[in-house]
Amino acid sequence: MRGASVSAGSVHADFEVHRNWLAITHNLPLSQWYFEATSEWTLDYPPFFAWFEYVLSHIAKYFDPQMLVVENLNYTSRATVFFQRFSVIFTDTLFIYAVHECCRCINGKRAAKDILEKPTFILAVLLLWNFGLLIVDHIHFQYNGFLFGLMLLSVARLCQKRYLEGALLFAVLLHFKHIYVYVAPAYGIYLLRSYCFTANNADGSLKWRSFSFLHVTLLGLIVCLVSALSLGPFLVLGQLPQVISRLFPFKRGLCHAYWAPNFWALYNAMDKALTILGLKCNFLDGTKIPKASMTGGLVQEFQHTVLPSVTPLATLICTFIAILPSVFCLWFKPQGPRGFLQCLVLCALSSFMFGWHVHEKAILLAILPLSLLSIQRAKDAGIYLILATTGHFSLFPLLFTTPELPIKILLMLLFTVYSFSSLKSLFRREKLLLNWLETIYLIQLVPLEIFCEIIFPLTSWKQQFPFVPLLLTSVYCALGITYAWLKLYVSVLTERVPVRQKAE
């Protein structure tokens, strides 16, 4: 499997991204890191990740020094690819440790004679062998395992009531990859509710007199010290605006080149459908329609023809509104670690649904923490199966070469069959995890894949409408992810919390 992309001609774009970042941090002074633009893959991660690349570069030079030359654009060699692959595998040790700590947080109320049916074993497999993480890191190429290791470890520490450690780990994580700001509201509210306020009333309401100024001060110091360590050097150099502009490139457009399966994918598809209908009914003038919106397919700068164009501010407002109910539930209906996990998943999903320039890989930010909920309650297990199956399927376009086709299908089948069988066995005394409509929806992914990978390439449409497979995949998966998001929200909002649990 890991040899699928070893040859120099088959590596994915993210290999060049990280090779370039190795070269930048190794050869250039700190003051030029966020200005260097020889390659189109400029450094656009926070400073801690840049320093991470800097450390790796001093090991990489012993494998192939040529990979560290900034001007060697698209450079590949077997030694380079081997080093990059090995660095991902090595840093995954943090993810393995984080999974171990998460498994320790699971209570043992569900007894099982067979170790294969124990909730902790099932959770370990769902996390360690997660299909999406496997293909994104070890076939495509990224360091998400290391980063998700930091996130899961911070979650485990909060569940263990080691609040300062959890806050420190999450603060460090934000300065490794800023996409995790999506779930920052869940961390902030939970720490405020559970750590800064130290007691509840008998009815579960907040005891305002229990507010601890010391605890707030400690949390503030952690955030300030980590931020100072990360951004301080660039603040001294007067380069903080440049760093911020790299981290938040709003000029890239609403959607990624391949639409992430979210609300905006449905919005864009509706705009295309209305445009076609408008042209056929002579409501629109074909000469005034931007060419890219009708013939270019999925482009970064998508121009809406009928529906109003979407601005970064609009996406921010939509995201804020979508997150708000989950944050209110975390504050007014406290359920301890379970409530925190629910809010974290909803924050991740809401940001995925309405964020600006969202990448399809961001769905893992919701799938992985939802794994912890899936082994605790049948209702959450059903939502997990829908979200994981649909979200993982939406990652298929990342692996687009012919040799990778059987690999991704086989891995997806193995993980999906295990997920369904293990969770069904765990909740065998409960009702069905999925209803008939949900089952039919998921089964339809099979003919969709057959059409996109086998039938469509044989048709004449391939030349005229090459974007159709991506569009169908994005829109169909968006329906499933939207449904899972809404179902989880309804579950959280309608769930009754015992007064005793609130008080605790």
Steps between C-alpha positions, in 0.01 A plus 500: 500500500764750603696420187216616278643848464872441534594543138600853412232532238204415721543719807220738592524878522537503879839332464624811320325725752689354792826462306484871425433583864798287602716697258367840611549445872839333451664761276333833568507720809185526711422842356448351150295191586162660437616711205671234286294434185725314255252214507124534478486294821592779738524446875145548634501310831561660843855544636511184713450289188771702324738418785388136473607507133826666604581213736411242236721679244810437712425129483401512134843627394646157580258334257521729197637857529351591162149496644602800713580726204225762470539526122458123447129525426312168474815314600452132582729207568455168672699626799282810524173308486634241745594771749163671470313171541716400797454838671121458488518147641738608778291799609191277508635361828340801668165404346536143629570628852203740481269214398625299798418791731153541346430130554587543866220757528232253391304347788465124513123475554455290185659172598616266225653156526678533167764773482398568139160619624628728775422870442863597557622257233238618251591863568870427453434340160263779387768758578826323414371349175280791399473480122507875441809559710674204339457620141552870574828445686651179365385493136430864423742665745457720806575505873141485624567201726750702702261797520195290586717333761540836669125562481398158634758526777357838601149346497623212718657740749175697531307176552751412773441845657860600433374831368823697480674225304206479262497877451876506440484223240215669314676839505811336353284321241349831382849627425579185304191516279245776525212292357444377856367845588172351373464309828644771727152609621442152644830512689447856622147449632576162655807630684306804618204289618694211655829654615451873556169436679564229755148407614134470395178544694286198591281553192802503269507877448825687531614614844635843410683540830720204411685704237876461540710797396814288548381241249415765241842658552676165450310433178574851377870457573511175303335659196718813517827314550436255215391784270803708596734211432341439159423849370735710714800487263285614207346775712849627579590487130182690412382209283187394687264638230689301236472181706126558549448561128667164423293315761168645383516537119150628431592568136493125429124499460199344670573139404803284446578376147296191592191613687502372857166320556336774705221757475689706243531198270121476500479878454738491203318206345169682535654804329618285209158334471320836503746633241430211262126540554527876445685450170248248370210728591682806357495674838880544486732634234763235426755761387497665843556183702858454627657222299652322800167460673358292216786329319797501734340277757637513850728799523628691800346834408141390452279779372130460575269588214149492650541474876677778695878469522631404842754709691739390780292705745184314399666163563627624837150607605347171382766302687447703817123449489544126433738454794300708750236239603766239580689748716179593685433131567850455639443791738137447606479117469838386636570130460870496578736346243211362294348845458842638410548237229155569357575872482843436349354284222222750430748789486715304256201405284349849506830653391534235231148573377529878477872589510695690235719296261448177694709200396332160481759357743353720775218247543745291704486770766144382573530128423787423739352652819158358409666157524519552878125558516412215263593227748296650783148525356315334211359829370849648471626179339241538223600862438865396495437233236328752272761772548804272479381309193395813312794712614754232413343443159531875431879461533519264202587778249825560691624169359436528129762278334412156364732299731339669801143406403499140634697610808255768609195280428642203693604713798164675506315168490711350778454797732128542422419130546687500833326819617154364425563150637677608820250771594207273414649234728560754776138616493338167410234550768405841363281585204647518148778756470372624161148526362411378151536843338849551644601152386378564144689829489829336598453208260459747213866597548590177320330578165625860531859376517445258210362781287779746587792258463387259226198619301561874470859475362362289213243759397539801271410727795851459640647755259220755522410469870808360680382641834180290520643213716638747753175697502287188553727373777506834676126565481393146594739488798389849604147365542618227736729724703229764533257233617748368760563855625129571537431162664776554756373850571143376554633228730699748710226763518223256597704288741387520860775525755427364852526766769750289691727484196477877457595556861798268470 
